[in-house]
Amino acid sequence: MEAGTSPVQRAPRPRDGEALELEVTALAQGGRGVARTAGGFVVFVAGAIPGDRVRVRVTKSKRSYAEGSAIAILTASGDRIADRCVHGGEPCPGAAWQGMPYEMQLAAKAEQVVDALRRIGKLENFAVEPPVAAIAPWRYRNKLEYSFGVGEDGLRLGFHARGRWDEVIDVDDCLLASEENNQARNQIRDWARGGGLPAYDRAAGGGFLRNLIVREGVRTGQIQTRLVTSPASFERPPVDLHTVVEPESGSTEGPTGALGLEYLEEQLGDLRFRISPFAFFQTNTEMAERLYEVAHEYADLGGNERVFDLYCGIGTIGLSMAERAGEVWGLETNEAAVIDAEHNARLNAISTANFRSADARLGIRALLDEAGKPDLVVIDPPRSGLSQKVVRRVLECEARRIVYVSCNPTTLAPNAAQLCEAGYTLRRVRALDMFPQTPHIESVAEFVR
Ligand SMILES: C[S@@+](CC[C@H](N)C(=O)[O-])C[C@H]1O[C@@H](n2cnc3c(N)ncnc32)[C@H](O)[C@@H]1O
């Protein structure tokens, strides 16, 4: 047969549920290990790091790749370190990268940002600034959500085992949370056990305790606990825990009846912020300050600029830029967060900031009509990034500079490509580690035109 005419050999595809022994050679976007079967078929493996030889259970098999979970580590990577956050013998599901030394985690995150911009965004000529390492590798989260469940030992309060909605592992000390957060959770569990209160049973439909969210003002020492339950009546939880009961909710965003602290307060730099229960707040307080410092540096404000803070939440970025700008206009879909942002402007005696509640798709044009064209647009969207339509609205702003704060490099990259196609230049990008021990990546990118 002539060279180049042989039929393409497709690597045999593994079946759902099949167990394989594989060597993990790299990390994929999103944090899973990358391995190949003997025939070359790509398998993304949860719970494994480069250098591990693992037994993998295939959970999903697609045409061009499969997904699976490591069910046993046959030979550990030479880089592996012992898991520190372990619950009932299982590694903490919230700390999927804890087996990697911290420097390796940070390097992988920085690399994934650049890889996404190059491979997905097809962008080349931009400066890559060194990643900002986390200040605290553990106990950095100011918010954790726990689930109630039942085990042979009775009521449990902790995390769902990886990939198991029906199994909760009890948590006594999660090293991602502060000691105060752990104490609050344990007190609530003691209270529920003491009162014989049952966990909601999804399969049988009985019981009522569903979730617990513990949120903390790290700088103010305030703790807010939110209990999510099915309809039920029960004794008030311990008085020193500020508790909100959401009687009708299967989600964490149902109606609330406040029994305790309604708003949480937190301090970032010189500014004080009020946070409503369902408003977004960066989950790592100390690193939020670093993040905003990088955003400020990239914003390069001179004192007179008009700044649009899109996806502004409770106004943190815009308010912390207000001192160095002429005026700030924040846009945010969550009305409670906008009310917080307005309150926060007053709390910090800032009179040059305005906040509007709208979906970015519709709100940007209204903001342009009301405020006029901005000099700087700051964008901090959720993980899904900007839709094509929102990118078009951002382009209509004709700002000289755009500072894009991203929690997902795989959505930053296509948005960056769209901005660059329309005439912007990606000047520089910097990764920050807001979430050590996890694959989550934050980054800030500066675009100019
Ligand atoms: C990653 S948070 C950033 C918040 C804020 N910049 C901060 O640092 O705390 C994203 C915010 O976008 C808001 N949001 C989500 N979808 C939106 C939309 N379509 N239009 C406007 N805001 C939206 C969310 O409510 C959330 O407050």
The ligand as an ORCA input file, in Angstrom:
! r2SCAN-3c Opt
* xyz 0 1
  C     -17.524     36.223     39.692
  S     -18.779     37.225     40.404
  C     -17.931     38.741     40.546
  C     -18.479     39.730     41.528
  C     -17.556     40.889     41.936
  N     -16.894     41.488     40.817
  C     -16.576     40.463     43.016
  O     -15.366     40.437     42.771
  O     -17.035     40.149     44.124
  C     -19.881     37.396     39.066
  C     -21.097     38.264     39.337
  O     -21.850     38.355     38.108
  C     -23.219     38.365     38.413
  N     -23.917     37.949     37.166
  C     -24.103     36.700     36.708
  N     -24.709     36.723     35.514
  C     -24.898     38.034     35.194
  C     -25.464     38.698     34.077
  N     -25.966     37.987     33.058
  N     -25.495     40.033     34.047
  C     -24.981     40.748     35.106
  N     -24.436     40.169     36.205
  C     -24.390     38.825     36.250
  C     -23.339     37.416     39.585
  O     -24.522     37.673     40.327
  C     -22.056     37.737     40.377
  O     -22.302     38.730     41.332
*
